[in-house]
Amino acid sequence: MQTLYKIPEYYKDIIDHLTNTDFEVNLLDSIFKENNSKNILDVACGVGRHSIPLSKKGYSLTGIDFSQYQIKKAIEDSKKEKVEVNFILQNANSFSYLEKFDAAMCMWTTLG
């Protein structure tokens, strides 16, 4: 049985149907502006549904996810959208990075 993490071409469509990504991105944008956050970590970034549009708004994004399928799709989509996002295949439980971030987010479906 395949999970949504292994079929990312459908994952974004399903999640977008269940959520309001535009609203979430605009809310994050207002929070980041209010706190002067420019360099953002997206934990469990999935296919980049928040990272890519936030990058379009001028933020520097690093997205991590444990799913190679999700990261591959995120990289493909960021190239299509002509934005630069640093997507990393990494488990959030063991993530270590030298760069400092102004803010971090972990949106919607990931805990534990």
Solvent accessible surface area in square Angstrom, and as a share of the most:
residue,aa,sasa,rsa
1,M,228,1.02
2,Q,114,0.51
3,T,69,0.40
4,L,63,0.31
5,Y,64,0.24
6,K,101,0.43
7,I,45,0.23
8,P,13,0.08
9,E,92,0.41
10,Y,118,0.45
11,Y,19,0.07
12,K,70,0.30
13,D,98,0.51
14,I,69,0.35
15,I,8,0.04
16,D,50,0.26
17,H,156,0.70
18,L,113,0.56
19,T,22,0.13
20,N,88,0.45
21,T,19,0.11
22,D,108,0.56
23,F,124,0.52
24,E,22,0.10
25,V,6,0.04
26,N,84,0.43
27,L,87,0.43
28,L,14,0.07
29,D,15,0.08
30,S,59,0.38
31,I,76,0.39
32,F,8,0.03
33,K,140,0.59
34,E,149,0.67
35,N,95,0.49
36,N,114,0.58
37,S,5,0.03
38,K,123,0.52
39,N,28,0.15
40,I,0,0.00
41,L,18,0.09
42,D,2,0.01
43,V,28,0.16
44,A,23,0.18
45,C,10,0.06
46,G,6,0.06
47,V,2,0.01
48,G,0,0.00
49,R,17,0.06
50,H,8,0.04
51,S,0,0.00
52,I,14,0.07
53,P,37,0.23
54,L,0,0.00
55,S,15,0.10
56,K,113,0.48
57,K,95,0.40
58,G,62,0.59
59,Y,17,0.06
60,S,63,0.41
61,L,6,0.03
62,T,5,0.03
63,G,0,0.00
64,I,1,0.01
65,D,6,0.03
66,F,125,0.52
67,S,7,0.04
68,Q,106,0.47
69,Y,86,0.33
70,Q,0,0.00
71,I,11,0.05
72,K,132,0.56
73,K,39,0.16
74,A,0,0.00
75,I,64,0.32
76,E,71,0.32
77,D,22,0.11
78,S,6,0.04
79,K,144,0.61
80,K,145,0.61
81,E,78,0.35
82,K,179,0.76
83,V,29,0.17
84,E,159,0.71
85,V,16,0.09
86,N,65,0.33
87,F,20,0.08
88,I,41,0.21
89,L,97,0.48
90,Q,54,0.24
91,N,70,0.36
92,A,48,0.37
93,N,125,0.64
94,S,76,0.49
95,F,47,0.19
96,S,99,0.64
97,Y,83,0.32
98,L,182,0.91
99,E,76,0.34
100,K,175,0.74
101,F,49,0.21
102,D,85,0.44
103,A,24,0.19
104,A,68,0.53
105,M,12,0.05
106,C,59,0.36
107,M,49,0.22
108,W,125,0.44
109,T,66,0.39
110,T,40,0.23
111,L,175,0.87
112,G,109,1.05
